Amino acid sequence: MQKDSVQQRYLSVSAAAIYLGMSQSALRYKLALRRLAYCKVGKTVRIDRLELDRFLSENTIPPVGYKGRR
């Protein structure tokens, strides 16, 4: 099995920034403020893709007049 075909659950800061559509510095700032959970192994920071999805979900602003859950 090729490594490229396996979808990684834990992403590097650069991959997580691309996933979120933000700069690495903006993501690192959110990590420093502890707005996102992360795992640190030695000097390496990894961010769970499920945590990124939760972050996006919690920071989604519904359109005006939306009567759904919130």
VOSERO-316324 format. One record per atom (N, C-alpha, C): residue number from 0; atom name; z negated, x negated, y. Coordinates in steps of 0.1 Angstrom, whole numbers, plus 5000, padded with zeros to 4 digits. Layout:
<tifis>
+-----+------+------+------+------+
| seq | atom |   pz |   px |   py |
+-----+------+------+------+------+
| NUM |   CA |    Z |    X |    Y |
...
+-----+------+------+------+------+
</tifis>
This chain:
<tifis>
+-----+------+------+------+------+
| seq | atom |   pz |   px |   py |
+-----+------+------+------+------+
|   0 |    N | 5000 | 4992 | 4988 |
|   0 |   CA | 5000 | 5000 | 5000 |
|   0 |    C | 5000 | 4991 | 5012 |
|   1 |    N | 5008 | 4994 | 5022 |
|   1 |   CA | 5009 | 4986 | 5034 |
|   1 |    C | 4998 | 4990 | 5044 |
|   2 |    N | 4993 | 4980 | 5051 |
|   2 |   CA | 4983 | 4983 | 5061 |
|   2 |    C | 4987 | 4992 | 5072 |
|   3 |    N | 5000 | 4992 | 5076 |
|   3 |   CA | 5005 | 5000 | 5087 |
|   3 |    C | 5005 | 5015 | 5083 |
|   4 |    N | 5006 | 5018 | 5070 |
|   4 |   CA | 5006 | 5032 | 5066 |
|   4 |    C | 4993 | 5038 | 5065 |
|   5 |    N | 4982 | 5031 | 5066 |
|   5 |   CA | 4969 | 5036 | 5066 |
|   5 |    C | 4964 | 5039 | 5080 |
|   6 |    N | 4960 | 5051 | 5083 |
|   6 |   CA | 4955 | 5054 | 5096 |
|   6 |    C | 4941 | 5050 | 5097 |
|   7 |    N | 4938 | 5041 | 5107 |
|   7 |   CA | 4925 | 5036 | 5108 |
|   7 |    C | 4915 | 5046 | 5115 |
|   8 |    N | 4903 | 5047 | 5110 |
|   8 |   CA | 4893 | 5056 | 5116 |
|   8 |    C | 4886 | 5049 | 5128 |
|   9 |    N | 4884 | 5036 | 5127 |
|   9 |   CA | 4877 | 5029 | 5137 |
|   9 |    C | 4887 | 5020 | 5145 |
|  10 |    N | 4888 | 5022 | 5158 |
|  10 |   CA | 4898 | 5016 | 5166 |
|  10 |    C | 4892 | 5005 | 5175 |
|  11 |    N | 4900 | 4996 | 5178 |
|  11 |   CA | 4896 | 4986 | 5188 |
|  11 |    C | 4896 | 4992 | 5202 |
|  12 |    N | 4891 | 4985 | 5212 |
|  12 |   CA | 4891 | 4991 | 5226 |
|  12 |    C | 4905 | 4993 | 5230 |
|  13 |    N | 4914 | 4983 | 5228 |
|  13 |   CA | 4928 | 4985 | 5233 |
|  13 |    C | 4934 | 4997 | 5226 |
|  14 |    N | 4932 | 4999 | 5213 |
|  14 |   CA | 4939 | 5010 | 5206 |
|  14 |    C | 4932 | 5023 | 5210 |
|  15 |    N | 4919 | 5023 | 5212 |
|  15 |   CA | 4912 | 5035 | 5217 |
|  15 |    C | 4917 | 5039 | 5231 |
|  16 |    N | 4919 | 5029 | 5239 |
|  16 |   CA | 4924 | 5032 | 5253 |
|  16 |    C | 4938 | 5038 | 5253 |
|  17 |    N | 4946 | 5034 | 5244 |
|  17 |   CA | 4960 | 5039 | 5242 |
|  17 |    C | 4958 | 5054 | 5237 |
|  18 |    N | 4950 | 5056 | 5227 |
|  18 |   CA | 4947 | 5069 | 5221 |
|  18 |    C | 4943 | 5079 | 5232 |
|  19 |    N | 4934 | 5075 | 5241 |
|  19 |   CA | 4929 | 5083 | 5252 |
|  19 |    C | 4938 | 5084 | 5264 |
|  20 |    N | 4948 | 5075 | 5265 |
|  20 |   CA | 4957 | 5074 | 5276 |
|  20 |    C | 4950 | 5069 | 5289 |
|  21 |    N | 4942 | 5059 | 5287 |
|  21 |   CA | 4935 | 5054 | 5299 |
|  21 |    C | 4935 | 5038 | 5298 |
|  22 |    N | 4931 | 5032 | 5308 |
|  22 |   CA | 4931 | 5017 | 5308 |
|  22 |    C | 4919 | 5012 | 5300 |
|  23 |    N | 4920 | 5000 | 5295 |
|  23 |   CA | 4909 | 4994 | 5288 |
|  23 |    C | 4897 | 4992 | 5297 |
|  24 |    N | 4899 | 4989 | 5309 |
|  24 |   CA | 4888 | 4987 | 5318 |
|  24 |    C | 4880 | 5000 | 5320 |
|  25 |    N | 4888 | 5011 | 5322 |
|  25 |   CA | 4881 | 5024 | 5323 |
|  25 |    C | 4873 | 5028 | 5311 |
|  26 |    N | 4879 | 5025 | 5299 |
|  26 |   CA | 4872 | 5028 | 5287 |
|  26 |    C | 4860 | 5019 | 5285 |
|  27 |    N | 4861 | 5006 | 5289 |
|  27 |   CA | 4849 | 4997 | 5288 |
|  27 |    C | 4838 | 5002 | 5297 |
|  28 |    N | 4842 | 5007 | 5309 |
|  28 |   CA | 4832 | 5013 | 5318 |
|  28 |    C | 4825 | 5025 | 5312 |
|  29 |    N | 4832 | 5033 | 5305 |
|  29 |   CA | 4826 | 5045 | 5299 |
|  29 |    C | 4816 | 5040 | 5287 |
|  30 |    N | 4820 | 5030 | 5280 |
|  30 |   CA | 4812 | 5024 | 5270 |
|  30 |    C | 4799 | 5018 | 5276 |
|  31 |    N | 4801 | 5011 | 5287 |
|  31 |   CA | 4789 | 5005 | 5294 |
|  31 |    C | 4779 | 5015 | 5298 |
|  32 |    N | 4784 | 5027 | 5303 |
|  32 |   CA | 4776 | 5038 | 5307 |
|  32 |    C | 4770 | 5046 | 5296 |
|  33 |    N | 4775 | 5043 | 5283 |
|  33 |   CA | 4771 | 5050 | 5271 |
|  33 |    C | 4776 | 5064 | 5271 |
|  34 |    N | 4788 | 5067 | 5277 |
|  34 |   CA | 4794 | 5080 | 5276 |
|  34 |    C | 4801 | 5082 | 5263 |
|  35 |    N | 4804 | 5071 | 5256 |
|  35 |   CA | 4810 | 5072 | 5242 |
|  35 |    C | 4802 | 5064 | 5233 |
|  36 |    N | 4800 | 5069 | 5221 |
|  36 |   CA | 4794 | 5061 | 5210 |
|  36 |    C | 4803 | 5050 | 5205 |
|  37 |    N | 4798 | 5039 | 5201 |
|  37 |   CA | 4806 | 5028 | 5196 |
|  37 |    C | 4798 | 5020 | 5186 |
|  38 |    N | 4806 | 5012 | 5178 |
|  38 |   CA | 4799 | 5004 | 5168 |
|  38 |    C | 4802 | 4989 | 5172 |
|  39 |    N | 4793 | 4981 | 5171 |
|  39 |   CA | 4795 | 4967 | 5175 |
|  39 |    C | 4791 | 4959 | 5163 |
|  40 |    N | 4801 | 4951 | 5158 |
|  40 |   CA | 4799 | 4942 | 5147 |
|  40 |    C | 4802 | 4928 | 5153 |
|  41 |    N | 4791 | 4920 | 5155 |
|  41 |   CA | 4792 | 4907 | 5161 |
|  41 |    C | 4797 | 4910 | 5176 |
|  42 |    N | 4808 | 4904 | 5180 |
|  42 |   CA | 4813 | 4906 | 5193 |
|  42 |    C | 4824 | 4917 | 5194 |
|  43 |    N | 4827 | 4922 | 5182 |
|  43 |   CA | 4838 | 4932 | 5181 |
|  43 |    C | 4833 | 4946 | 5183 |
|  44 |    N | 4839 | 4953 | 5192 |
|  44 |   CA | 4836 | 4967 | 5194 |
|  44 |    C | 4846 | 4976 | 5187 |
|  45 |    N | 4841 | 4986 | 5180 |
|  45 |   CA | 4850 | 4996 | 5173 |
|  45 |    C | 4845 | 5010 | 5177 |
|  46 |    N | 4855 | 5019 | 5179 |
|  46 |   CA | 4852 | 5032 | 5183 |
|  46 |    C | 4858 | 5042 | 5173 |
|  47 |    N | 4849 | 5051 | 5168 |
|  47 |   CA | 4854 | 5061 | 5158 |
|  47 |    C | 4863 | 5071 | 5164 |
|  48 |    N | 4875 | 5073 | 5157 |
|  48 |   CA | 4885 | 5082 | 5162 |
|  48 |    C | 4879 | 5096 | 5163 |
|  49 |    N | 4869 | 5100 | 5155 |
|  49 |   CA | 4863 | 5113 | 5156 |
|  49 |    C | 4855 | 5114 | 5169 |
|  50 |    N | 4849 | 5103 | 5173 |
|  50 |   CA | 4841 | 5103 | 5186 |
|  50 |    C | 4851 | 5104 | 5197 |
|  51 |    N | 4862 | 5099 | 5197 |
|  51 |   CA | 4872 | 5100 | 5207 |
|  51 |    C | 4877 | 5115 | 5208 |
|  52 |    N | 4879 | 5121 | 5197 |
|  52 |   CA | 4883 | 5135 | 5196 |
|  52 |    C | 4872 | 5144 | 5202 |
|  53 |    N | 4859 | 5141 | 5199 |
|  53 |   CA | 4848 | 5148 | 5205 |
|  53 |    C | 4848 | 5147 | 5220 |
|  54 |    N | 4849 | 5134 | 5224 |
|  54 |   CA | 4849 | 5132 | 5239 |
|  54 |    C | 4860 | 5140 | 5246 |
|  55 |    N | 4872 | 5140 | 5240 |
|  55 |   CA | 4883 | 5147 | 5246 |
|  55 |    C | 4880 | 5162 | 5246 |
|  56 |    N | 4874 | 5167 | 5235 |
|  56 |   CA | 4871 | 5181 | 5234 |
|  56 |    C | 4860 | 5185 | 5245 |
|  57 |    N | 4850 | 5177 | 5246 |
|  57 |   CA | 4839 | 5180 | 5255 |
|  57 |    C | 4843 | 5179 | 5270 |
|  58 |    N | 4854 | 5172 | 5273 |
|  58 |   CA | 4858 | 5170 | 5286 |
|  58 |    C | 4871 | 5177 | 5290 |
|  59 |    N | 4874 | 5187 | 5281 |
|  59 |   CA | 4886 | 5195 | 5284 |
|  59 |    C | 4882 | 5206 | 5293 |
|  60 |    N | 4890 | 5208 | 5303 |
|  60 |   CA | 4887 | 5219 | 5313 |
|  60 |    C | 4897 | 5230 | 5311 |
|  61 |    N | 4892 | 5242 | 5308 |
|  61 |   CA | 4901 | 5253 | 5305 |
|  61 |    C | 4908 | 5258 | 5318 |
|  62 |    N | 4920 | 5264 | 5316 |
|  62 |   CA | 4927 | 5269 | 5328 |
|  62 |    C | 4919 | 5281 | 5334 |
|  63 |    N | 4922 | 5283 | 5347 |
|  63 |   CA | 4916 | 5294 | 5354 |
|  63 |    C | 4920 | 5307 | 5348 |
|  64 |    N | 4910 | 5316 | 5346 |
|  64 |   CA | 4912 | 5329 | 5340 |
|  64 |    C | 4911 | 5329 | 5325 |
|  65 |    N | 4908 | 5317 | 5319 |
|  65 |   CA | 4907 | 5316 | 5305 |
|  65 |    C | 4894 | 5323 | 5300 |
|  66 |    N | 4894 | 5332 | 5291 |
|  66 |   CA | 4883 | 5340 | 5286 |
|  66 |    C | 4878 | 5335 | 5272 |
|  67 |    N | 4882 | 5323 | 5268 |
|  67 |   CA | 4878 | 5318 | 5254 |
|  67 |    C | 4865 | 5312 | 5254 |
|  68 |    N | 4862 | 5305 | 5243 |
|  68 |   CA | 4849 | 5299 | 5242 |
|  68 |    C | 4847 | 5287 | 5251 |
|  69 |    N | 4836 | 5285 | 5256 |
|  69 |   CA | 4833 | 5273 | 5263 |
|  69 |    C | 4818 | 5271 | 5264 |
+-----+------+------+------+------+
</tifis>
